[in-house]
């Protein structure tokens, strides 16, 4: 699987982020639907989808002459897990506050 850095770079583009958000609302979308929804050209869509598939955020399958796309749940879960920044404590205090409490 691709690194979180590469995945975040791919998602940094507004069109690619919007495509991922659209795919999150459905199980699978045909390229023709994405072309209609985003009013972009086929070469532009291909460019964006190549970026999203190369970093494993999106999975593609050929269906006749069309390509159907869906989110890769494993990649999305791993990315969310990477972005979940917690100290491991169960309270709302930052872990840095625990270290400085006894110091004045």
ZARO-280771 format. One record per atom (N, C-alpha, C, O, CB): residue number from 1; x, z, y; atom name. Coordinates in steps of 0.05 Angstrom, whole numbers, plus 5000, padded with zeros to 4 digits. Glycine has a CB too. Layout:
<recs>
REC, NUM, X, Z, Y, CA
...
</recs>
This chain:
<recs>
REC, 1, 5017, 5000, 4976, N
REC, 1, 5000, 5000, 5000, CA
REC, 1, 5018, 5000, 5025, C
REC, 1, 5040, 5009, 5024, O
REC, 1, 4981, 5024, 5000, CB
REC, 2, 5007, 4990, 5046, N
REC, 2, 5021, 4987, 5071, CA
REC, 2, 5024, 5015, 5084, C
REC, 2, 5010, 5034, 5078, O
REC, 2, 5007, 4968, 5090, CB
REC, 3, 5043, 5016, 5103, N
REC, 3, 5048, 5042, 5116, CA
REC, 3, 5026, 5047, 5137, C
REC, 3, 5014, 5028, 5148, O
REC, 3, 5076, 5042, 5129, CB
REC, 4, 5021, 5072, 5143, N
REC, 4, 5002, 5079, 5164, CA
REC, 4, 5009, 5066, 5191, C
REC, 4, 4991, 5060, 5207, O
REC, 4, 4999, 5109, 5167, CB
REC, 5, 5035, 5064, 5196, N
REC, 5, 5043, 5052, 5222, CA
REC, 5, 5034, 5023, 5223, C
REC, 5, 5023, 5015, 5244, O
REC, 5, 5074, 5053, 5225, CB
REC, 6, 5037, 5008, 5202, N
REC, 6, 5028, 4980, 5202, CA
REC, 6, 4998, 4978, 5204, C
REC, 6, 4988, 4960, 5217, O
REC, 6, 5038, 4966, 5176, CB
REC, 7, 4984, 4996, 5191, N
REC, 7, 4955, 4996, 5192, CA
REC, 7, 4945, 5003, 5220, C
REC, 7, 4927, 4990, 5230, O
REC, 7, 4944, 5016, 5172, CB
REC, 8, 4958, 5022, 5233, N
REC, 8, 4950, 5029, 5261, CA
REC, 8, 4957, 5006, 5280, C
REC, 8, 4942, 5001, 5299, O
REC, 8, 4965, 5054, 5269, CB
REC, 9, 4979, 4992, 5275, N
REC, 9, 4985, 4969, 5292, CA
REC, 9, 4963, 4948, 5289, C
REC, 9, 4955, 4936, 5309, O
REC, 9, 5013, 4957, 5284, CB
REC, 10, 4954, 4944, 5265, N
REC, 10, 4933, 4924, 5260, CA
REC, 10, 4907, 4932, 5274, C
REC, 10, 4893, 4916, 5285, O
REC, 10, 4928, 4920, 5230, CB
REC, 11, 4901, 4958, 5273, N
REC, 11, 4876, 4968, 5285, CA
REC, 11, 4878, 4970, 5316, C
REC, 11, 4858, 4974, 5329, O
REC, 11, 4869, 4994, 5274, CB
REC, 12, 4902, 4968, 5327, N
REC, 12, 4905, 4970, 5356, CA
REC, 12, 4893, 4946, 5371, C
REC, 12, 4888, 4948, 5395, O
REC, 12, 4935, 4973, 5362, CB
REC, 13, 4889, 4924, 5357, N
REC, 13, 4877, 4901, 5370, CA
REC, 13, 4847, 4905, 5372, C
REC, 13, 4834, 4912, 5351, O
REC, 13, 4884, 4875, 5354, CB
REC, 14, 4834, 4901, 5395, N
REC, 14, 4805, 4906, 5398, CA
REC, 14, 4788, 4889, 5379, C
REC, 14, 4768, 4899, 5369, O
REC, 14, 4797, 4901, 5427, CB
REC, 15, 4795, 4865, 5375, N
REC, 15, 4779, 4848, 5357, CA
REC, 15, 4781, 4858, 5328, C
REC, 15, 4761, 4860, 5314, O
REC, 15, 4788, 4818, 5359, CB
REC, 16, 4805, 4864, 5319, N
REC, 16, 4808, 4874, 5292, CA
REC, 16, 4794, 4901, 5288, C
REC, 16, 4782, 4906, 5267, O
REC, 16, 4838, 4877, 5285, CB
REC, 17, 4796, 4918, 5308, N
REC, 17, 4781, 4943, 5306, CA
REC, 17, 4751, 4939, 5304, C
REC, 17, 4737, 4952, 5289, O
REC, 17, 4788, 4961, 5331, CB
REC, 18, 4741, 4920, 5320, N
REC, 18, 4712, 4913, 5319, CA
REC, 18, 4705, 4902, 5292, C
REC, 18, 4683, 4907, 5282, O
REC, 18, 4705, 4894, 5342, CB
REC, 19, 4722, 4885, 5281, N
REC, 19, 4717, 4874, 5254, CA
REC, 19, 4715, 4896, 5233, C
REC, 19, 4697, 4896, 5217, O
REC, 19, 4739, 4854, 5246, CB
REC, 20, 4734, 4915, 5234, N
REC, 20, 4733, 4938, 5216, CA
REC, 20, 4708, 4955, 5220, C
REC, 20, 4696, 4963, 5200, O
REC, 20, 4759, 4956, 5219, CB
REC, 21, 4700, 4959, 5244, N
REC, 21, 4676, 4974, 5250, CA
REC, 21, 4651, 4959, 5238, C
REC, 21, 4633, 4972, 5227, O
REC, 21, 4672, 4979, 5280, CB
REC, 22, 4651, 4933, 5241, N
REC, 22, 4629, 4917, 5230, CA
REC, 22, 4629, 4918, 5199, C
REC, 22, 4608, 4921, 5187, O
REC, 22, 4631, 4887, 5239, CB
REC, 23, 4652, 4916, 5187, N
REC, 23, 4654, 4918, 5158, CA
REC, 23, 4646, 4946, 5148, C
REC, 23, 4636, 4948, 5125, O
REC, 23, 4682, 4911, 5149, CB
REC, 24, 4650, 4966, 5164, N
REC, 24, 4643, 4993, 5156, CA
REC, 24, 4612, 4996, 5154, C
REC, 24, 4603, 5015, 5141, O
REC, 24, 4654, 5013, 5176, CB
REC, 25, 4597, 4979, 5167, N
REC, 25, 4568, 4980, 5166, CA
REC, 25, 4556, 4966, 5143, C
REC, 25, 4531, 4967, 5139, O
REC, 25, 4557, 4969, 5192, CB
REC, 26, 4572, 4952, 5127, N
REC, 26, 4561, 4936, 5105, CA
REC, 26, 4581, 4937, 5081, C
REC, 26, 4603, 4946, 5084, O
REC, 26, 4557, 4907, 5113, CB
REC, 27, 4571, 4929, 5058, N
REC, 27, 4589, 4929, 5035, CA
REC, 27, 4608, 4906, 5035, C
REC, 27, 4631, 4908, 5026, O
REC, 27, 4573, 4929, 5009, CB
REC, 28, 4600, 4883, 5046, N
REC, 28, 4616, 4859, 5046, CA
REC, 28, 4605, 4839, 5065, C
REC, 28, 4580, 4837, 5069, O
REC, 28, 4618, 4846, 5017, CB
REC, 29, 4622, 4824, 5079, N
REC, 29, 4613, 4803, 5097, CA
REC, 29, 4628, 4777, 5092, C
REC, 29, 4652, 4778, 5086, O
REC, 29, 4617, 4812, 5126, CB
REC, 30, 4614, 4756, 5094, N
REC, 30, 4626, 4729, 5092, CA
REC, 30, 4640, 4722, 5119, C
REC, 30, 4632, 4731, 5140, O
REC, 30, 4605, 4708, 5085, CB
REC, 31, 4661, 4707, 5117, N
REC, 31, 4675, 4698, 5141, CA
REC, 31, 4656, 4684, 5160, C
REC, 31, 4659, 4687, 5184, O
REC, 31, 4698, 4679, 5133, CB
REC, 32, 4637, 4669, 5150, N
REC, 32, 4618, 4655, 5167, CA
REC, 32, 4602, 4675, 5184, C
REC, 32, 4596, 4669, 5207, O
REC, 32, 4599, 4638, 5151, CB
REC, 33, 4595, 4698, 5173, N
REC, 33, 4580, 4719, 5188, CA
REC, 33, 4598, 4731, 5210, C
REC, 33, 4589, 4735, 5232, O
REC, 33, 4570, 4741, 5170, CB
REC, 34, 4623, 4735, 5203, N
REC, 34, 4642, 4746, 5223, CA
REC, 34, 4646, 4726, 5246, C
REC, 34, 4648, 4734, 5269, O
REC, 34, 4669, 4753, 5210, CB
REC, 35, 4647, 4700, 5239, N
REC, 35, 4650, 4680, 5260, CA
REC, 35, 4626, 4680, 5279, C
REC, 35, 4630, 4678, 5303, O
REC, 35, 4652, 4652, 5247, CB
REC, 36, 4603, 4684, 5269, N
REC, 36, 4579, 4685, 5286, CA
REC, 36, 4578, 4710, 5302, C
REC, 36, 4572, 4710, 5326, O
REC, 36, 4553, 4683, 5269, CB
REC, 37, 4585, 4733, 5290, N
REC, 37, 4583, 4759, 5303, CA
REC, 37, 4603, 4761, 5326, C
REC, 37, 4598, 4775, 5346, O
REC, 37, 4587, 4781, 5283, CB
REC, 38, 4626, 4749, 5323, N
REC, 38, 4647, 4753, 5343, CA
REC, 38, 4652, 4729, 5361, C
REC, 38, 4669, 4731, 5379, O
REC, 38, 4673, 4760, 5329, CB
REC, 39, 4639, 4708, 5357, N
REC, 39, 4642, 4684, 5373, CA
REC, 39, 4671, 4676, 5377, C
REC, 39, 4681, 4672, 5399, O
REC, 39, 4629, 4688, 5401, CB
REC, 40, 4686, 4675, 5355, N
REC, 40, 4714, 4667, 5355, CA
REC, 40, 4716, 4642, 5337, C
REC, 40, 4699, 4637, 5321, O
REC, 40, 4733, 4690, 5346, CB
REC, 41, 4738, 4629, 5340, N
REC, 41, 4743, 4605, 5323, CA
REC, 41, 4752, 4613, 5296, C
REC, 41, 4761, 4635, 5291, O
REC, 41, 4763, 4586, 5337, CB
REC, 42, 4750, 4594, 5277, N
REC, 42, 4758, 4599, 5250, CA
REC, 42, 4788, 4606, 5248, C
REC, 42, 4796, 4624, 5234, O
REC, 42, 4752, 4575, 5232, CB
REC, 43, 4806, 4591, 5262, N
REC, 43, 4834, 4598, 5261, CA
REC, 43, 4840, 4626, 5272, C
REC, 43, 4857, 4640, 5262, O
REC, 43, 4850, 4578, 5276, CB
REC, 44, 4825, 4634, 5293, N
REC, 44, 4829, 4661, 5304, CA
REC, 44, 4820, 4682, 5284, C
REC, 44, 4834, 4702, 5281, O
REC, 44, 4813, 4664, 5331, CB
REC, 45, 4797, 4677, 5271, N
REC, 45, 4788, 4696, 5251, CA
REC, 45, 4808, 4698, 5228, C
REC, 45, 4815, 4720, 5219, O
REC, 45, 4761, 4688, 5240, CB
REC, 46, 4819, 4675, 5219, N
REC, 46, 4838, 4675, 5198, CA
REC, 46, 4863, 4692, 5205, C
REC, 46, 4874, 4707, 5189, O
REC, 46, 4847, 4647, 5191, CB
REC, 47, 4872, 4689, 5230, N
REC, 47, 4895, 4704, 5240, CA
REC, 47, 4890, 4734, 5238, C
REC, 47, 4906, 4749, 5227, O
REC, 47, 4902, 4696, 5269, CB
REC, 48, 4867, 4743, 5248, N
REC, 48, 4860, 4771, 5248, CA
REC, 48, 4856, 4782, 5219, C
REC, 48, 4865, 4804, 5213, O
REC, 48, 4835, 4776, 5264, CB
REC, 49, 4843, 4766, 5203, N
REC, 49, 4838, 4775, 5175, CA
REC, 49, 4864, 4776, 5159, C
REC, 49, 4867, 4793, 5142, O
REC, 49, 4818, 4757, 5161, CB
REC, 50, 4883, 4758, 5165, N
REC, 50, 4909, 4760, 5152, CA
REC, 50, 4923, 4786, 5159, C
REC, 50, 4935, 4799, 5141, O
REC, 50, 4927, 4735, 5159, CB
REC, 51, 4921, 4794, 5184, N
REC, 51, 4934, 4819, 5192, CA
REC, 51, 4920, 4843, 5178, C
REC, 51, 4934, 4861, 5168, O
REC, 51, 4931, 4823, 5223, CB
REC, 52, 4894, 4842, 5176, N
REC, 52, 4879, 4865, 5164, CA
REC, 52, 4883, 4865, 5133, C
REC, 52, 4884, 4887, 5122, O
REC, 52, 4850, 4863, 5170, CB
REC, 53, 4885, 4842, 5121, N
REC, 53, 4889, 4842, 5092, CA
REC, 53, 4918, 4848, 5084, C
REC, 53, 4924, 4860, 5064, O
REC, 53, 4881, 4815, 5080, CB
REC, 54, 4937, 4839, 5101, N
REC, 54, 4965, 4844, 5094, CA
REC, 54, 4973, 4873, 5095, C
REC, 54, 4992, 4882, 5082, O
REC, 54, 4983, 4828, 5114, CB
REC, 55, 4958, 4889, 5111, N
REC, 55, 4964, 4918, 5111, CA
REC, 55, 4944, 4933, 5094, C
REC, 55, 4943, 4958, 5096, O
REC, 55, 4963, 4928, 5140, CB
REC, 56, 4928, 4919, 5079, N
REC, 56, 4910, 4930, 5058, CA
REC, 56, 4886, 4945, 5069, C
REC, 56, 4872, 4959, 5054, O
REC, 56, 4925, 4949, 5041, CB
REC, 57, 4880, 4942, 5095, N
REC, 57, 4856, 4955, 5106, CA
REC, 57, 4831, 4940, 5096, C
REC, 57, 4810, 4953, 5090, O
REC, 57, 4857, 4955, 5137, CB
REC, 58, 4833, 4914, 5093, N
REC, 58, 4811, 4897, 5084, CA
REC, 58, 4819, 4883, 5059, C
REC, 58, 4841, 4874, 5055, O
REC, 58, 4803, 4877, 5106, CB
REC, 59, 4799, 4880, 5041, N
REC, 59, 4803, 4865, 5016, CA
REC, 59, 4787, 4839, 5019, C
REC, 59, 4765, 4839, 5031, O
REC, 59, 4793, 4881, 4991, CB
REC, 60, 4798, 4817, 5008, N
REC, 60, 4785, 4791, 5009, CA
REC, 60, 4780, 4780, 4981, C
REC, 60, 4796, 4784, 4963, O
REC, 60, 4802, 4772, 5026, CB
REC, 61, 4758, 4765, 4979, N
REC, 61, 4754, 4751, 4953, CA
REC, 61, 4741, 4724, 4960, C
REC, 61, 4725, 4721, 4978, O
REC, 61, 4736, 4767, 4934, CB
REC, 62, 4749, 4704, 4945, N
REC, 62, 4739, 4677, 4949, CA
REC, 62, 4713, 4674, 4935, C
REC, 62, 4710, 4682, 4912, O
REC, 62, 4760, 4655, 4940, CB
REC, 63, 4693, 4662, 4949, N
REC, 63, 4667, 4657, 4937, CA
REC, 63, 4659, 4629, 4945, C
REC, 63, 4648, 4624, 4966, O
REC, 63, 4645, 4678, 4948, CB
REC, 64, 4665, 4610, 4927, N
REC, 64, 4661, 4582, 4933, CA
REC, 64, 4680, 4573, 4955, C
REC, 64, 4705, 4576, 4952, O
REC, 64, 4632, 4577, 4942, CB
REC, 65, 4669, 4563, 4977, N
REC, 65, 4686, 4554, 4999, CA
REC, 65, 4691, 4577, 5019, C
REC, 65, 4706, 4573, 5038, O
REC, 65, 4674, 4530, 5013, CB
REC, 66, 4677, 4599, 5016, N
REC, 66, 4679, 4621, 5035, CA
REC, 66, 4695, 4644, 5025, C
REC, 66, 4700, 4647, 5001, O
REC, 66, 4651, 4630, 5042, CB
REC, 67, 4705, 4659, 5043, N
REC, 67, 4719, 4684, 5036, CA
REC, 67, 4701, 4707, 5045, C
REC, 67, 4690, 4707, 5066, O
REC, 67, 4747, 4686, 5051, CB
REC, 68, 4698, 4726, 5027, N
REC, 68, 4683, 4750, 5033, CA
REC, 68, 4702, 4774, 5036, C
REC, 68, 4721, 4777, 5021, O
REC, 68, 4661, 4756, 5011, CB
REC, 69, 4696, 4790, 5056, N
REC, 69, 4714, 4812, 5063, CA
REC, 69, 4699, 4839, 5061, C
REC, 69, 4675, 4841, 5065, O
REC, 69, 4724, 4809, 5092, CB
REC, 70, 4714, 4859, 5053, N
REC, 70, 4704, 4886, 5052, CA
REC, 70, 4726, 4906, 5058, C
REC, 70, 4750, 4899, 5055, O
REC, 70, 4691, 4893, 5025, CB
REC, 71, 4719, 4929, 5067, N
REC, 71, 4739, 4950, 5073, CA
REC, 71, 4751, 4959, 5046, C
REC, 71, 4738, 4960, 5026, O
REC, 71, 4728, 4974, 5088, CB
REC, 72, 4776, 4967, 5047, N
REC, 72, 4790, 4978, 5024, CA
REC, 72, 4787, 5009, 5027, C
REC, 72, 4800, 5021, 5043, O
REC, 72, 4820, 4970, 5023, CB
REC, 73, 4769, 5021, 5011, N
REC, 73, 4764, 5049, 5014, CA
REC, 73, 4788, 5067, 5009, C
REC, 73, 4792, 5087, 5023, O
REC, 73, 4742, 5058, 4995, CB
REC, 74, 4806, 5059, 4991, N
REC, 74, 4830, 5075, 4986, CA
REC, 74, 4848, 5075, 5011, C
REC, 74, 4859, 5096, 5018, O
REC, 74, 4845, 5064, 4962, CB
REC, 75, 4851, 5052, 5023, N
REC, 75, 4868, 5050, 5047, CA
REC, 75, 4856, 5066, 5070, C
REC, 75, 4870, 5079, 5085, O
REC, 75, 4873, 5021, 5055, CB
REC, 76, 4830, 5063, 5073, N
REC, 76, 4817, 5078, 5095, CA
REC, 76, 4818, 5108, 5091, C
REC, 76, 4823, 5123, 5111, O
REC, 76, 4787, 5069, 5098, CB
REC, 77, 4814, 5117, 5067, N
REC, 77, 4816, 5146, 5062, CA
REC, 77, 4844, 5156, 5066, C
REC, 77, 4847, 5178, 5077, O
REC, 77, 4807, 5152, 5033, CB
REC, 78, 4864, 5141, 5058, N
REC, 78, 4892, 5149, 5062, CA
REC, 78, 4898, 5150, 5092, C
REC, 78, 4912, 5168, 5101, O
REC, 78, 4911, 5130, 5048, CB
REC, 79, 4888, 5131, 5107, N
REC, 79, 4893, 5130, 5136, CA
REC, 79, 4880, 5154, 5150, C
REC, 79, 4892, 5167, 5167, O
REC, 79, 4884, 5104, 5148, CB
REC, 80, 4855, 5160, 5142, N
REC, 80, 4841, 5183, 5154, CA
REC, 80, 4856, 5208, 5147, C
REC, 80, 4859, 5226, 5164, O
REC, 80, 4812, 5184, 5144, CB
REC, 81, 4865, 5210, 5122, N
REC, 81, 4880, 5234, 5114, CA
REC, 81, 4905, 5237, 5130, C
REC, 81, 4913, 5259, 5138, O
REC, 81, 4886, 5233, 5084, CB
REC, 82, 4919, 5215, 5135, N
REC, 82, 4943, 5216, 5151, CA
REC, 82, 4938, 5225, 5179, C
REC, 82, 4954, 5239, 5192, O
REC, 82, 4957, 5188, 5151, CB
REC, 83, 4915, 5217, 5190, N
REC, 83, 4908, 5223, 5218, CA
REC, 83, 4896, 5250, 5221, C
REC, 83, 4892, 5260, 5244, O
REC, 83, 4889, 5202, 5229, CB
REC, 84, 4889, 5263, 5200, N
REC, 84, 4877, 5290, 5202, CA
REC, 84, 4900, 5310, 5206, C
REC, 84, 4914, 5317, 5187, O
REC, 84, 4861, 5297, 5176, CB
REC, 85, 4903, 5318, 5230, N
REC, 85, 4926, 5335, 5237, CA
REC, 85, 4916, 5364, 5239, C
REC, 85, 4904, 5372, 5259, O
REC, 85, 4938, 5327, 5265, CB
REC, 86, 4921, 5379, 5218, N
REC, 86, 4913, 5407, 5218, CA
REC, 86, 4937, 5424, 5211, C
REC, 86, 4956, 5415, 5198, O
REC, 86, 4890, 5412, 5198, CB
REC, 87, 4936, 5449, 5219, N
REC, 87, 4958, 5468, 5214, CA
REC, 87, 4955, 5481, 5186, C
REC, 87, 4972, 5495, 5177, O
REC, 87, 4959, 5489, 5235, CB
REC, 88, 4932, 5476, 5173, N
REC, 88, 4927, 5489, 5148, CA
REC, 88, 4913, 5516, 5151, C
REC, 88, 4905, 5528, 5130, O
REC, 88, 4953, 5493, 5133, CB
REC, 89, 4909, 5525, 5175, N
REC, 89, 4895, 5551, 5179, CA
REC, 89, 4865, 5545, 5180, C
REC, 89, 4857, 5523, 5186, O
REC, 89, 4905, 5565, 5204, CB
REC, 90, 4850, 5566, 5175, N
REC, 90, 4821, 5563, 5175, CA
REC, 90, 4808, 5569, 5202, C
REC, 90, 4784, 5565, 5206, O
REC, 90, 4809, 5581, 5154, CB
REC, 91, 4823, 5580, 5221, N
REC, 91, 4812, 5585, 5247, CA
REC, 91, 4819, 5563, 5267, C
REC, 91, 4833, 5544, 5260, O
REC, 91, 4822, 5612, 5258, CB
REC, 92, 4808, 5565, 5291, N
REC, 92, 4812, 5544, 5311, CA
REC, 92, 4838, 5546, 5327, C
REC, 92, 4844, 5529, 5343, O
REC, 92, 4789, 5544, 5329, CB
REC, 93, 4853, 5567, 5322, N
REC, 93, 4878, 5571, 5336, CA
REC, 93, 4900, 5552, 5327, C
REC, 93, 4902, 5547, 5303, O
REC, 93, 4886, 5600, 5334, CB
REC, 94, 4915, 5543, 5345, N
REC, 94, 4938, 5526, 5338, CA
REC, 94, 4960, 5544, 5325, C
REC, 94, 4963, 5567, 5332, O
REC, 94, 4950, 5513, 5363, CB
REC, 95, 4974, 5533, 5306, N
REC, 95, 4994, 5548, 5292, CA
REC, 95, 5016, 5558, 5311, C
REC, 95, 5029, 5578, 5305, O
REC, 95, 5006, 5532, 5269, CB
REC, 96, 5021, 5544, 5333, N
REC, 96, 5042, 5553, 5352, CA
REC, 96, 5034, 5580, 5365, C
REC, 96, 5052, 5595, 5373, O
REC, 96, 5046, 5532, 5373, CB
REC, 97, 5008, 5586, 5367, N
REC, 97, 5000, 5611, 5378, CA
REC, 97, 5006, 5635, 5360, C
REC, 97, 5011, 5657, 5369, O
REC, 97, 4970, 5611, 5384, CB
REC, 98, 5007, 5630, 5334, N
REC, 98, 5013, 5651, 5315, CA
REC, 98, 5043, 5659, 5318, C
REC, 98, 5049, 5683, 5314, O
REC, 98, 5007, 5642, 5286, CB
REC, 99, 5060, 5640, 5324, N
REC, 99, 5088, 5646, 5326, CA
REC, 99, 5095, 5661, 5351, C
REC, 99, 5114, 5677, 5351, O
REC, 99, 5104, 5620, 5325, CB
REC, 100, 5080, 5657, 5373, N
REC, 100, 5087, 5669, 5398, CA
REC, 100, 5072, 5694, 5405, C
REC, 100, 5077, 5706, 5426, O
REC, 100, 5083, 5649, 5420, CB
REC, 101, 5053, 5703, 5388, N
REC, 101, 5037, 5727, 5394, CA
REC, 101, 5054, 5752, 5398, C
REC, 101, 5048, 5768, 5416, O
REC, 101, 5017, 5732, 5372, CB
REC, 102, 5073, 5756, 5381, N
REC, 102, 5089, 5781, 5383, CA
REC, 102, 5111, 5780, 5405, C
REC, 102, 5124, 5800, 5410, O
REC, 102, 5102, 5787, 5356, CB
REC, 103, 5114, 5757, 5417, N
REC, 103, 5135, 5753, 5437, CA
REC, 103, 5124, 5754, 5465, C
REC, 103, 5103, 5741, 5470, O
REC, 103, 5151, 5727, 5432, CB
REC, 104, 5136, 5769, 5483, N
REC, 104, 5127, 5770, 5511, CA
REC, 104, 5150, 5763, 5529, C
REC, 104, 5146, 5763, 5554, O
REC, 104, 5116, 5797, 5518, CB
</recs>
